């Protein structure tokens, strides 16, 4: 199972921090670096939030090994044609290392502040499905494509240049929803990403996804499985307890029960081993302290 890092770009990310984190992920041996796509943080006061696709373009041209991508980029911010074009170009620039995480959007505050229409839950999921249809047509079709939906249309549209990778970068759909998210993953995704789930929950959802894939005429092996979850790491019990405060008024024990990876080196390794037994191919560990590169290095030494 690959070990990657995921950061929250709305929590103070700027160019100096991004460059340091990118170089650390590349040099320390992590399999990948992923980041959220937000205009601002969920509650005031506003802090730095570096634009997603500009940051990924810099990463693509300044690294040689790590895989990367958004976790996830919502269609509420950008038309799917823009997303498809940017993703194809950034993937080509990196030599084929982008995973295109796509989502519906959820944070009301940033949509209100910057004038984006979030829609109700059903509306945003309907828009997500149409966006997935448009993106997959543009990336995977080598001939012009037409589509007419409630939110988006294509008329004999062909994206040029064609992606260097046949079909473009793999598409990731994240979420644990059984009624809408997993069926969309079964239809469109190359990778399904569970979010803050325990090992038992991952096993259960994996089984559901396997059945949905069969209904689509696909095989379980057609869709990679990954997990994004919180990470609380320290070299001592005191450091672990202090790091837990980043997740609010809670304890390491409570965080662990919720599916977060919590503890010292051996404890973290044991939890990762349990996840590996579920069939997960990659875990993205959420690293909240954007300035704690010493801790990131200690984590790498402990688990990689």
C-alpha positions in Angstrom: 0.0 0.0 0.0 1.3 3.4 -1.0 1.6 6.2 1.6 0.9 9.7 0.4 0.3 13.1 2.0 -2.8 15.3 1.7 -2.9 18.9 2.8 -5.8 21.4 3.2 -4.9 24.2 0.8 -7.3 26.7 2.4 -5.6 26.5 5.8 -2.8 29.1 5.1 -1.2 27.7 1.9 1.0 30.1 0.1 3.9 29.8 -2.3 6.7 29.5 0.3 4.8 26.8 2.2 3.7 25.0 -1.0 7.3 24.8 -2.4 8.6 23.5 0.9 5.9 20.8 1.2 6.3 19.7 -2.4 10.1 19.3 -2.0 9.7 17.5 1.3 7.1 15.0 -0.2 9.4 14.4 -3.2 12.6 14.0 -1.1 11.2 12.0 1.8 9.8 9.2 -0.4 6.1 9.6 -0.1 4.2 8.2 -3.0 2.2 11.3 -3.7 1.0 14.8 -2.6 -2.6 15.8 -2.8 -4.4 19.0 -1.8 -7.9 20.4 -1.4 -9.4 23.0 -3.7 -11.0 25.9 -1.8 -11.1 29.7 -2.2 -11.1 30.2 1.5 -11.3 28.5 4.9 -14.6 27.3 6.3 -14.7 29.9 9.1 -13.3 33.3 9.7 -10.8 34.9 9.7 -9.7 34.4 6.1 -6.2 33.1 5.6 -4.1 32.2 2.6 -5.4 29.7 0.1 -3.2 29.2 -3.0 -5.1 28.6 -6.2 -5.2 24.9 -7.0 -4.3 24.5 -10.7 -1.6 27.1 -10.6 0.0 25.3 -7.7 -0.3 21.9 -9.4 1.3 23.3 -12.6 4.3 24.4 -10.5 4.5 20.9 -8.9 4.3 19.2 -12.2 7.3 21.0 -13.6 9.4 21.0 -10.4 9.2 17.3 -9.4 10.0 14.1 -11.2 8.6 11.3 -9.1 5.5 11.9 -6.9 2.0 11.5 -8.0 -0.4 14.4 -7.2 -3.8 15.9 -7.7 -6.8 17.6 -6.2 -8.8 16.1 -3.4 -11.1 17.2 -5.0 -11.8 20.0 -7.5 -15.5 20.9 -7.6 -17.6 21.7 -10.7 -19.2 24.5 -8.8 -16.0 26.6 -9.4 -15.2 25.7 -13.0 -16.9 24.5 -16.1 -15.9 20.9 -16.8 -14.4 21.8 -20.1 -11.9 24.1 -18.4 -11.2 21.3 -15.8 -10.6 18.7 -18.5 -8.3 21.0 -20.5 -6.2 22.0 -17.5 -6.0 18.5 -16.1 -4.8 17.1 -19.5 -2.2 19.9 -19.8 -0.9 19.5 -16.3 -0.8 15.7 -16.6 1.2 16.0 -19.8 3.6 18.5 -18.2 4.3 16.1 -15.4 4.9 13.1 -17.6 1.7 11.4 -16.5 1.5 11.7 -12.7 -1.8 13.6 -12.1 -4.9 11.9 -10.6 -7.9 14.1 -11.4 -10.1 14.1 -8.3 -13.6 15.5 -9.1 -16.4 16.5 -6.7 -19.6 18.5 -6.2 -18.5 21.2 -3.8 -19.8 21.6 -0.3 -18.5 24.7 1.6 -21.2 27.3 1.6 -19.1 30.2 2.9 -16.7 30.3 0.0 -19.5 30.0 -2.6 -21.4 32.9 -1.0 -18.3 35.1 -0.7 -17.1 34.6 -4.3 -20.5 34.3 -6.1 -20.5 30.7 -7.0 -23.8 28.7 -7.0 -23.6 25.8 -4.7 -27.1 24.4 -5.1 -28.9 22.0 -2.8 -27.5 18.5 -2.3 -29.5 16.9 -5.0 -28.7 19.7 -7.4 -25.0 19.6 -6.8 -24.9 15.8 -7.2 -26.9 16.1 -10.5 -24.4 18.7 -11.6 -21.5 16.4 -10.6 -22.9 13.6 -12.7 -23.2 15.9 -15.8 -19.7 17.3 -15.1 -18.3 13.7 -15.0 -20.0 13.0 -18.3 -18.5 16.0 -20.0 -15.0 15.5 -18.6 -14.9 11.8 -19.5 -16.2 12.5 -23.0 -13.5 15.2 -23.6 -10.7 13.2 -22.2 -11.5 9.8 -23.5 -13.1 10.5 -26.9 -10.8 10.9 -29.9 -13.7 12.1 -32.0 -16.1 15.1 -31.6 -18.8 14.6 -28.9 -22.2 16.2 -28.3 -24.1 16.3 -25.0 -27.2 18.2 -23.8 -27.9 18.3 -20.1 -29.5 20.6 -17.5 -26.2 22.3 -16.6 -23.8 21.6 -19.5 -23.8 21.1 -23.3 -21.3 20.0 -25.9 -21.8 20.4 -29.6 -19.3 18.4 -31.7 -16.6 19.2 -29.1 -13.1 17.8 -29.4 -10.4 18.6 -27.0 -7.0 19.3 -28.7 -4.3 18.5 -28.2 -5.3 15.0 -27.2 -3.9 13.8 -23.8 -0.5 12.1 -24.1 -1.9 9.3 -21.8 -4.7 7.5 -23.6 -7.9 8.6 -22.0 -6.1 11.3 -20.0 -5.4 11.3 -16.3 -7.2 8.8 -14.2 -10.4 10.1 -12.6 -10.9 9.9 -8.8 -14.3 10.1 -7.1 -14.2 10.5 -3.4 -16.9 9.9 -0.8 -18.7 7.2 1.2 -22.3 7.8 0.0 -23.9 4.6 -1.1 -26.9 6.1 -3.0 -25.1 8.5 -5.3 -21.3 8.6 -4.8 -20.5 4.9 -5.2 -22.8 4.4 -8.2 -21.0 7.4 -9.9 -17.6 5.9 -9.0 -18.7 2.6 -10.5 -19.7 4.3 -13.8 -17.0 6.9 -14.2 -14.0 6.5 -11.9 -10.6 5.0 -12.3 -10.1 5.4 -8.6 -12.5 5.5 -5.6 -11.4 7.3 -2.5 -13.0 6.6 0.8 -13.0 9.4 3.3 -12.3 9.1 7.1 -13.4 5.5 7.2 -12.4 2.7 9.5 -10.9 -0.5 8.2 -14.3 -2.3 8.7 -16.2 0.5 6.9 -13.7 0.3 4.0 -14.3 -3.4 3.7 -18.0 -2.9 3.6 -18.0 -0.1 1.1 -15.5 -2.0 -1.1 -18.0 -4.9 -1.3 -20.8 -2.5 -2.3 -18.6 -1.0 -5.0 -17.7 -4.4 -6.4 -21.4 -5.2 -6.9 -22.0 -1.8 -8.5 -19.1 -2.3 -10.9 -20.5 -5.7 -11.9 -23.8 -4.0 -12.8 -21.8 -1.6 -15.0 -20.1 -4.5 -16.8 -16.8 -3.7 -15.1 -14.4 -5.7 -12.9 -13.4 -4.8 -9.4 -9.8 -4.5 -10.5 -10.9 -1.7 -13.0 -11.1 0.8 -10.1 -8.2 1.5 -7.8 -9.1 1.9 -4.1 -7.7 4.6 -1.8 -8.5 6.3 1.5 -8.0 9.9 2.7 -8.0 10.1 6.5 -6.6 12.2 9.3 -3.1 11.7 10.6 -2.0 12.5 14.2 1.7 11.6 14.6 4.2 12.2 17.3 7.5 10.7 18.6 6.1 10.6 22.1 2.6 10.3 23.8 2.9 14.0 24.7 3.5 15.0 21.1 0.6 12.8 19.9 -1.7 14.4 22.5 -0.6 17.9 21.4 -1.1 17.1 17.7 -4.6 15.9 18.4 -5.6 19.4 19.2 -5.4 20.3 15.5 -8.7 18.2 15.2 -10.5 20.1 17.9 -11.5 19.2 21.4 -10.9 15.5 21.2 -8.5 12.7 22.3 -6.2 10.4 20.4 -8.4 7.5 21.4 -11.6 9.2 20.0 -9.8 10.1 16.7 -8.6 6.6 16.3 -12.1 5.1 16.7 -13.3 7.4 13.9 -10.7 6.0 11.5 -7.9 8.5 11.8 -4.3 7.3 11.9 -3.1 8.2 15.3 0.0 7.5 17.4 3.7 7.0 17.5 5.6 5.2 14.8 4.8 1.6 15.6 1.2 2.4 16.3 0.8 4.2 13.0 2.5 1.4 11.2 0.1 -1.2 12.8 -2.9 0.9 11.7 -1.6 1.2 8.2 -1.1 -2.5 8.1 -4.7 -3.1 9.0 -5.8 -0.8 6.2 -3.6 -2.6 3.7 -5.5 -5.8 4.5 -8.8 -4.2 3.3 -7.6 -4.0 -0.3 -6.7 -0.3 -0.2 -4.0 0.6 -2.7 -3.1 4.0 -1.3 -3.7 6.0 1.8 -3.6 9.8 1.8 -2.6 11.0 5.3 -4.1 14.5 6.0 -1.3 16.6 7.4 -2.8 19.7 8.9 0.3 21.6 10.2 1.7 23.1 7.0 4.9 24.3 8.7 5.7 21.0 10.6 8.2 19.6 8.1 10.2 18.0 10.9 7.2 16.0 11.9 6.6 15.0 8.3 10.2 13.8 8.1 9.8 11.8 11.3 6.6 10.3 9.9 8.4 9.3 6.7 11.2 7.6 8.7 8.7 5.8 10.9 6.4 4.3 8.2 8.1 4.3 4.7 
